[in-house]
Amino acid sequence: MPQLPMELQTLRGNRVVASFSPTQHQPIAAPAVPLIAADVGGTHVRVGLVRATPGQAVDVIAYRRYRCADHAGLGQILADFHAHAPGARECVIASAGYALADGSVISANLPWPLSASRIRDDLGFEAVHLVNDFEAVAHAAAHIDGSQVLQLTGPAQAPRGPTLVVGPGTGLGAALWIPVGERSVVLATEAGQAALAAGTELEMAVLQHMLRNRSHVSIEHGALSGPGLLNLYNALCAVRGTAPVHATPDAVSAAACEGSDPLAVQTLELFCGILGSTIGDMALLYGVQGGIYLAGGILPKLGPFLIGSTFVQRFLNKGPMATALQRIPVKLVEHGQLGVIGAASWYLQHRST
């Protein structure tokens, strides 16, 4: 597998954002043709044909969503989309996990291996770029307008400052957008792998049950993801001495939103409370001032339930820091193409630097 020249490797903390291109020393110019941008999750892949020009809005010309389980790999998905989007010479892929210098991705949530170099060679792209999925979503923050969000708490506007984008899907993604003069820097994180913390007696009992079989229960595994929601439900059933009746996260959330199953309702209440507490912790840990956007594949379906839950109460329950958190807008993002737009936005900034 080819090795990247160092000038094509962008180091972010201890992580490498890799761009695979056969040209090494030619100056990078603005794209004259559309590119393909893909947002790769553990359940779905969202792909767009994007016209992206520095200093201008990102225009999604075509868009399609694929189920990962229906395809043997990302290459097959991109080949299908590319067949209907001729002319695109480059591709940017936003994916959960870490992009390594050899073009592979370390991820616990993807259903198949991902190799940027193989996709480039098999599909004939001039270059394939990799970026962390929530780093890409954070780059899309500037493209979100008021019609695409649901305000949960805080003022309508906030000063320009560090902005958190976080959301549960197949895993839990989180990234921090940091303005630096006229530009910005995005810090990608693996916050979902931090240890789950309990804030109530019931949460302590549930967490204690989860710890019977493992020494570490992460935030995403224990609660804040699709699989985490199901784990939370099963653990709650065990604590209550009741046999589970739902086998999927969608079934749990649907029963909770309908109010047809008290244990499902209580599970989703636990989920929302833990989410509020966790995001409050992140806001303090990362020095968030500019706002918090909740994204991911789960939350847009849970808007009414989330509003009626203890989310805001738990978010603000940080002792004397509650006053600081009250000044931070928290908004639920409803834009389905956010990852694709973010990947293209990251690409533009990456090329310009």
Secondary structure, DSSP 8 states (H G I E B T S, - for coil): -----GGGEEEETTEEEEEE-S-SSS-----SS-EEEEEE-SSEEEEEEEE--TTS--EEEEEEEEEGGGSS-HHHHHHHHHHTSTT--EEEEEESSEE-TTSBEE-SS-SS--BHHHHHHHHT-SEEEEEEHHHHHHHTGGG--GGGEEEEES-S---S--EEEEEESSSEEEEEEEEETTEEEEEE--GGGSB----SHHHHHHHHHHTTS-S--BHHHHTSSHHHHHHHHHHHHHHHT------SHHHHHHHHHHT--HHHHHHHHHHHHHHHHHHHHHHHHHT--SEEEE-SSSGGGGHHHHHTSSHHHHHH-SGGGHHHHTTS-EEEE--TTHHHHHHHHHHHHHHH-
